[in-house]
Amino acid sequence: MGDMAMNAWFLRLTPGLPVLADDIKMVVKSWKKILPMGIKRIYPAHGMDFPVEVMQKEIERFK
């Protein structure tokens, strides 16, 4: 499937959803499941960590 988040790596200069994913809708569905668990920061495989609010805004466009 790929990474769940990226920041400043390969076509993604800002934090957020990955640019390389087999199924971005499945990635968003997974984020919707784990965000309510009290996450404070995202530690992506690529790039620096960032606040969870960034990801919350990213997935809003998939409602």
C-alpha positions as CSV (number, residue, x, y, z in Angstrom):
1,M,0.0,0.0,0.0
2,G,2.7,2.5,0.8
3,D,3.2,5.1,3.5
4,M,0.4,6.6,5.5
5,A,1.8,10.1,5.6
6,M,4.7,12.1,4.0
7,N,6.4,15.4,4.6
8,A,9.0,17.1,2.3
9,W,9.7,14.1,0.2
10,F,9.2,13.3,-3.5
11,L,6.5,15.6,-4.8
12,R,5.2,16.3,-1.3
13,L,6.7,19.6,0.0
14,T,4.2,20.0,2.8
15,P,3.0,17.4,5.4
16,G,0.0,15.3,4.6
17,L,-1.3,12.3,2.8
18,P,1.2,10.2,0.7
19,V,1.6,11.0,-3.0
20,L,2.3,7.3,-3.7
21,A,-0.5,5.0,-2.6
22,D,-2.2,2.1,-4.4
23,D,-5.6,3.2,-3.0
24,I,-5.8,6.7,-1.5
25,K,-9.4,6.1,-0.4
26,M,-8.2,3.2,1.7
27,V,-5.5,5.4,3.2
28,V,-8.1,8.0,4.2
29,K,-10.4,5.3,5.6
30,S,-7.5,4.0,7.8
31,W,-6.8,7.6,9.0
32,K,-10.4,8.0,9.9
33,K,-10.1,4.9,12.1
34,I,-6.9,5.9,14.0
35,L,-7.4,9.7,14.4
36,P,-9.9,9.3,17.2
37,M,-7.4,7.3,19.2
38,G,-5.8,10.5,20.7
39,I,-2.9,11.0,18.3
40,K,-1.0,14.2,18.8
41,R,1.8,14.1,16.2
42,I,2.4,12.2,13.0
43,Y,5.8,10.6,12.4
44,P,6.0,9.8,8.7
45,A,8.5,7.5,7.1
46,H,9.7,10.4,5.0
47,G,10.3,13.9,6.4
48,M,9.9,15.6,9.8
49,D,7.0,15.0,12.2
50,F,4.0,17.3,12.2
51,P,0.8,18.0,14.3
52,V,-2.2,15.7,13.8
53,E,-4.3,18.7,12.8
54,V,-2.6,18.8,9.4
55,M,-3.8,15.2,8.7
56,Q,-7.3,16.0,10.0
57,K,-7.5,18.9,7.4
58,E,-6.1,16.7,4.6
59,I,-8.8,14.0,5.0
60,E,-11.7,16.5,5.2
61,R,-11.7,16.8,1.5
62,F,-12.6,13.1,1.2
63,K,-15.9,13.4,3.0
